[in-house]
Amino acid sequence: MGTNESLLSVRDLVVKFNLRGQVLTAIRGASLDLYEGQTLAIVGESGSGKSVFTKSFLGMLDQNGWVDSGSILFEGVELSRYKSQEEWRAVRGKKIAMVFQDPMTALNPLKTIGKQIEEVLELHHGLKGLHAAKAAAEMLGRVGISDPEARAKQYPHEFSGGMRQRVVIAIAMACKPRILICDEPTTALDVTIQAQILDLIRALQKDFGFTTIYITHDLGVVANVADRVAVMYAGQIVEQGLVEEIFYDPRHPYTWALLSSLPQLGVKHEPLYAIKGTPPNLFKPIKGDAFAPRNPKALKIDFEEEPPEFFVSPTHSARTWLLDPQAPKLEPPAAIRALRAAYERSEA
Amino acid sequence: MLKYSIKRLLQSLVTLFIVVTAVFMLMRLLPVEGYFGDAYDKLTESQREAILQKMGLLDPWYVQIGNFYAGLLRGELGVSSIYRRDVPVLEVIAPRVPYSVRFGLAATAMSIFLGLAMGIHMTRHKGRLWDKTWTAYIVFVTSVPSAVYLLFVQLYGTSLFKVPLLFDKYRPSSWILPVVSIAVTGIAGYAMWMRRYMVDELNKDYIKLARAKGLSDSAIMTRHVMRNAYVPMAQYLPAAILATISGSIYIESLYSIPGMGGLLVDVIQRQDNPLVQALCLIYSSVGILGLYLGDLLMAAFDPRIQLVKSEGAR
């Protein structure tokens, strides 16, 4: 996998928002590489900037937000320089598509399913009339909707939640994009439907050969689908690596805390682990490691200087002073050690 | 759909019956002296009695209303009792209908066209200068009593555009000011609702998806936002149109237009019961019809609305 070319390369991205005259820094210098054909999961708690980060690849930041500095390189083109909506529309929906969280509200209730798919085909491929209708029905069939010709003439309210999410995926796939961004695609769905949707995306990925980014806070989904994981905290990617590296050899205290709060890792009859405190205020500049105030074992330097990116392996890196050669050796929490032990047993 | 239409039609008839009966009863509660006008003092007690007897006003109320509805079922609205004595009611009203309808339709067309355009313009400039300018207009029109600014329109409009002060059926230019006056309030109403519904739609999730598809802002506006905003507008439209047609009473008297509105005011004052009843019947039918058409129109626009319960599960 490491030999693959980087399809999307983000470097030191800073995204800011203007909220009633105050400037909020939502993304604070995040860097990320997306490799062709892989599945990347971005995890983190609410407000960590997962959605904003990916929206900036599509030029879909809210009107009060902007890319302040850094670069987004996609197919050799610098997206962060895009100014007009015209420029963005060549990428948006055509090369990078997005699937949203709530399929119940993501479709226009007054347009037939077929028309909503045709709209994309018409826009990006210039298909019209019967050709567009045929292509739309074909796409519906590809996402597992039976009797697609008839279903294309129906309205969203005649579809169940899972079916609507399939339609949203069909819309996203209609132009055969290079990258599919799934923003919590299963959060609003029934547990039984979730697995079906994940399987569908995986199957489509095999057929069409696109690259997927999942935004999620469901670590179960991550373990299920991802090749690589990026952990976000306070607008920064604090740790990234292959999925095994993140689950079984995490290095950042925040990743430890995140994994420890998985209910599955808790001990019966003991209270579930929860991360204390609240995420930092992004209106003010952050000194040192953003997670330090919530980390009971934070080092002195964590409060003073921002940790650089340390590489554990060519694929695995983390931004924590614990990886500095001078840092004291700190054992990860018991839950993390148990995870690693279980993994090593299964490998042996 | 047919079943629903019939059901709603029957409901409308009940409403109509209640309204017309209420008007009938209210007219009977007016003092009898009113029926004689200026001639009251010149008449003797027995002459007055004879007149009231002839109008059927001395019968018990249930006989009176029974006669009224019996006539109505035969298609007879009676004859004018005071305003133009013994002339059939329809003959009095008929020549006035075209004026009210024509003015109403012209004003409605103008208010819908300009109102929707204004609402769309406001949405596109939401929070900016144009939005605020038009909002100021809407606030002015809805809060200042219309008598005040309509008088200004009449006085200054007349001298500014060199058009006649009063309506003159032989001079087409005399149409302009009354139509504008009726439309002034209509425009404000349509603009306000259109903006509101469009902003509602703009904040919905499917707009985000439409944007992610790569649609341009103007395509999103025309294909999604405007189209969807018309649905709630559609429900309100027929009632508003009909209200414009029937509701220009003040304008009709301001410009001396021989329409139905002015007539209604006149005949209520002079207690010409058959005419009042007939006009009220027309006005309430028009109003109820408006609500009914609104529902049908909305159902036609919105696939989610099924007017009859569907059989079985989907």
Interface residues (C-beta under 8 A of the other chain):
Chain A: L58 M60 Q85 E86 W88 R89 V91 R92 G93 K94 A97 M98 F100 D102 T105 A106 L107 N108 P109 L110 K111 E119 V120 L123 H124 Y155 H157 E158 V168 I171 A172
Chain B: K204 D205 Y206 K208 L209 A210 R211 A212 K213 G214 L215 S216 D217 A219 R223 H224 R227 N228 V231 F301 D302 P303 R304 R314
